[in-house]
């Protein structure tokens, strides 16, 4: 069964890399955006299993985003992604899902 | 009472891509071990051997403090901040990835193997302005001494990073003994044995073994062989 992962990050280059990485495995489907309102819209219309918060999201935006996403889907897992599409990604996702 | 975790060299993750022979002390890329995720804020310790002229093309990083220490050979580095440099054995490189940076890293020599340690720490502040630094170190200072090569303080010896961490390198004669005092309350120390054999807190360690010690103020150290070379990473045990 595919895991749908939503990535939110401000850097467009990193977001592009994340989109490639999150869609490179058959067991993952990645949706990657740079804007918080886009992310919220996607959560309203898609079954999202996991949210990755990437670079450039300041503390105020992060707090608001977490609150809104949790309000939409209380059981939604939201984790910080470190590294910008790096070798940490697989471990982060496996840890979050397990 | 002090606690410790022992990582024997042959328990590291291993990926041989032909041009790249990589050993991972902690989960990285396709190596995933839930019991080997990090030691405090120390998240990545990769021991890479790279063929002549080969390397990693431009790729991004963010929100990690990335430290590179060449053990043999030289690295050709280029990044999106406009830095272009060669880093060789005896030098240390640091990148605070912050809001995002892209870089490439290649073996600078076409006919010589490059061996490096690449170490990533979680930063103590997210989304900092990306920065780059490298320094040449006086290797004579690390003879029978833990030479500080990294700290949180721009005015202190070595390079600096956005984290309450201190790194030290030492090369020791057989029989040399000392004590290393942990620099900050709440920090632990991860020792990586680059070469030789040593004893730390009664634990005998060999080449490429790792030992993490925490809930203590200091560790005891003895070099057992003439070619002992050790990297100490003094890091916060809690994400900050």
Interface residues (C-beta under 8 A of the other chain):
Chain A: X9 X10 X11 X13 X14 X17 X54 X55 X56 X57 X58 X80 X82 X83 X84 X85 X86 X87 X88 X90 X91 X94 X95 X98
Chain B: X27 X28 X29 X30 X32 X34 X37 X43 X44 X59 X60 X61 X62 X63 X64 X97 X98 X99 X100 X102 X120 X122 X127
